[in-house]
Amino acid sequence: GAVGLEQAIQSSTEAAAVGLKPHLNMLVDLLRAKRPMAQALDAFAESLGDGSADMVIIALKDNARQRGPGFRDVLTALAETARDEADMRRKVLAERAGTRRSIQIVTGIIIVFPLGMALFNPGFVEPYRSVQGQAVLAVVAVFFGGAMVWLRKLSVLPPPARLLVRGETR
């Protein structure tokens, strides 16, 4: 029932991860202040701001309202899904880290090579000393900078989409 759920939430704050504790403490405080469970869970969802957590919060809200059997199975399935999602995100981030490192190496070479040529073989970069050469170099630099920005955007993993939005009641 809802009272059992409130007690479970209160007892879970002790074993919660460090990053989750302040949010859980806020939820417990709201429940102690006699805020309805659905409103307290909405505030909790807003505080967390995470799409993966929204699935668990929706299940908690449904259980508080319906008090049906099988809640443990739902939470177990959600935990497995969240674990699988976290593992997949870790793998993707690890693969992208290798790509980022390769991009850093290529960028370093692209910057160091012309500087070295200008220092040790000034005749090689002589065409870039004219206005036309500087214009060509500027165009190349803009394209290179654009490519770096584009690669940076590709390397950022977007957070999961939110299921609960402010003002939504479920």
Secondary structure, 3 states (H helix, E strand, C coil): CHHHHHHHHHHHCCCCCCCCHHHHHHHHHHHHCCCCHHHHHHHHHHHHCCHHHHHHHHHHHHHHHHCCCCHHHHHHHHHHHHHHHHHHHHHHHHHHHHHHHHHHHHHHHHHHHHHHHHHHCCCCCHHHHCHHHHHHHHHHHHHHHHHHHHHHHHHCCCCCCCCCCCCCCC
